Amino acid sequence: SLQIMIKKWSIPCPLPPSSAIETLQVSNSTGDCKAKLFHLSKESAYAIPTMAFSFLCHTSVLPIYCELRSPSKSRMRNVTVTGIGLSFVVYFMSALFGYLTFYDKVDSELLQGYSRYLPHDIVIMTVKVAILFAVLLTVPLIHFPARKAVLMVFFSHLPVSWICHILVTLTLNTIVVLFAMYVPDIKNVFGVVGSTTSTCLLFVYPGLFYLKLSREDFLSPQKLGACALVIFGICVGLLSLVLIILNWIDQ
């Protein structure tokens, strides 16, 4: 985030041509360097699912809670508020200064834009390596609950077996590698996952769980809020997924 804020002043606006084809085209006008508060297009269908995916930390809640000294609801609430707050600040500053750098030319993979206009910048290459290690170290945290879910759903009737454990592990890792190799744009992954699993985990399931476990009257503000949360999650997820699929068809 800090490097994106600094590099905002390293790339001029209008953007310089990054290829021979762009050199032959008319250069960007200064009007392209004005920020727009709202900009709706077909690409907007990826916005909410991507944001939902960014704040999807539910799989880490229980391990973190177990690692707390004297675990309690108040301590876990402090950890949650602090973690999500810091994540929001980092995401917001990165998105804001990334947009103020490239405006309408911003890529779904933000660092790719810097590679195009600053191809040999050491700082950008260092940030890419740091993100690579961060993603690699995140995979085991996400892989553990994924493997546990697969084993419980499909192999719960079988005795515990290291062979089954290893095969499921290799299968999940192979799927991840294949997606990384053959999916052309990461926004497609964020869009589909965000509009399906992320919206369910963020909006639909919490509301359903509250409706199931709460003994309050159905017309109470809490239950009405839970119903609104469920309806919002379903509508946003379905709408985003349909728009993403229509965008694929158009392409």
N, C-alpha and C positions, 0 to 999 in steps of 0.2 A: 504494500500500500504506500509506504514512504517513497519507494523508488518511482512508482507511478505518478505521485505528486510532483516529484523532482523533474521527471522526464517530460512533464507537460510543457516546460519551457525549452526543451531541446528539439522539439519538432515544430516547425513553423506552420502557420495557417494563413492562406490556403496550403494544403498538403503538397509537397513536391511529388513529381511523377516517380513511381517506383518501378516502372518498366518502360520499354520502348513504345508499347502501344499507348500507354497513358501520356507519353511525351508528345505523340501526334494529336492527341485530343485537346480540346480546349481546357485550359487550366481552370481550377476551381475559382469561383468568385468569392469575394469577401462575404457575401451573404451566406455562404456555407459555413462560416465561422461564427454564426450566431446560435446560441443555445435555444432549444425549444423546450418549453416546460412539459408539453404533451406531444407525443408523436405516435399515432395509431396506424398500424399496418398489419399485414399478415404475420409478420415476425413477432407482433405483440403477443401472439398465442403462446410463445415460449417464455414470456416474462414471469407470470405467476408460478407456473410449474418449476422454473429454475430457482426462483426465490424460495419456494416450498422445499425443494431439494436441498438448498443451501443451509436451511435451518433444521434439517432432519437429524436430530441427535438422540433420538429415542433409544436406539440400540446401545448407547453408552451410559444411559442413566443408571441402570441397575449395577453394572460393574463399578461405576464411580461411587454410588451410594454405599456399596459394600466396602470400599476402600477408605471411606471417611472415618475419622476418629470420633467415636461416639455418634454414630449416624442418627439423624433426626430429620423431621420434615423441615424445620427452620434452617438447618445447615444445608440441606439439599436445595432448598429454595434459594439460599444465598449463592450457592454454586451455579445454579441454573441461571439466575438473573445476571450474575457476573459473566458467565460464559457466553450467553446469548447477546448480552450487551456489548461485549468486546467484539464478537463476531459481526454484529450489526455495524459497529463503527468502522471496522476494517473493510467490510463489503461496501458500505456506503461511500467511503472515501475513495476506494479503488474504482467503483463504478462512476462516481462523479468526475474524478479527474481523468479517467479513461475516456469518458464521453467528451469532456472539455478539450481533450487532445485531438480526437479524431472526428467528433461530431457525427454526421451521417455516414462516415466511412468506417466507423468502429466495427470490428469483427466480433463474432461470437466468442472466439478465443482471443482474448485481449492481447496477450503477449505476442501473437502472430503479427499484429499491426506494428509493434515495435521492431520485430525482426525484419519487416519489410522496409521500414524507413531508417532503422539503425541496425543494419545486419551484423556488424562486428562490434557492437557495444558490449564491453566486458560486464557491465553491471546487469544488463538484461540477461546475458547468458548465465550469470551467477544466480539470478532470481529463478530462471528456468530450472537450473540444477536443484535449487532449494525446494521448489515446488515438486519436482520429480521425487526427491527423497520423502517429502511430506506425504505424497500420495502413496508411495510404496509402503511407508510405515502405517498408513491408515488402512490398507487392505486387510491385515490380520484382524483389526478391530471389527470390521464389517463382516469379514469372512466367518468368524466364530459364530455369531447368531444365525447367519445364513446356513451354515453347515448343520447347526443344531436343529434348525427348523426343518431342513430336508430329511434329516434322520428321524425326527419325531413324526413327520407326516407320512413318509413312505416306508420307513424301516423300523417302526416302533414295535412291530410284532416279531422281529428277529432278535436273537441274543446279541449282546455287545460284541462287535468284531472289529479288530484293527484293519482287516482287509476292506470291510465296508467303509470304515472311517477314512482310509487312505484314498479309496476310489472316489468317494464323494468330494474329498478335498481336491484331488486332481481334476475332476470334472468341473467343479466350480471355477478353479483357476484357469482351466483351458477356455471356458466360456468367456471369462473376463479378458484374457489375452486376445481371443478372436474378435471380440467387440472392439478392443483397442486398436487392432490392426486394420479392420475392414469397415468400421463406421466412419464415414468421411468427415463428419462434423460432430463435435461433442455436444452441441446444442440439441441434436436429435435425441441423444441419451438423456440429457437433463429434462428435455420436454416430455418424453414418454414416461420416464420414471417419476418425474415430478407430478404429472397429471394423473397418475394411477396410484402407485404405492405412497408417494409423499402426501398427496391430498387426503388419502385414507388415514394415514398415521397422524397427520396434523389436525384434521378437522372431523372426519367421519367417525373414526373409532373412539376418540375421547368423548364425543357427544353421545354415541351409542352406549359406551360404558357408564357414563353418568346417568343416562336414562334408565339403564338396567339396575344399577346399584342404589340409586337415590330413592328414598321413601317419601319424598315430598309430593305435594299435589301436582298433577300434570300441568296446571295453569300457573304454577309458581314461576317467578322471573328466572330462576335458575334452570328449570326444565325447558322453559320457552327459549332461553338462550342456547341450551344444548341442542334443541331441535333446529334452531336457526343455524347453528354451527354445522350440523349434519347436512342440512339442505344446501348451505353455501358450498361445502366441500364437494358434494355430488355435482352440483351445477358447474362449478369452476372446473372440476376434473373432466367431466364429460365434454364441456364446451372447448376446453383447451385441447383435449385429445382429438376431437373431431376436426378442429381447425388445423392441427398439426398434420393429420392424415390428408386433408384436402390440400395442404401446402405441398406435401410429398407428391400427390397426384399431379398438381400443376407443374411441378418441376420435372 
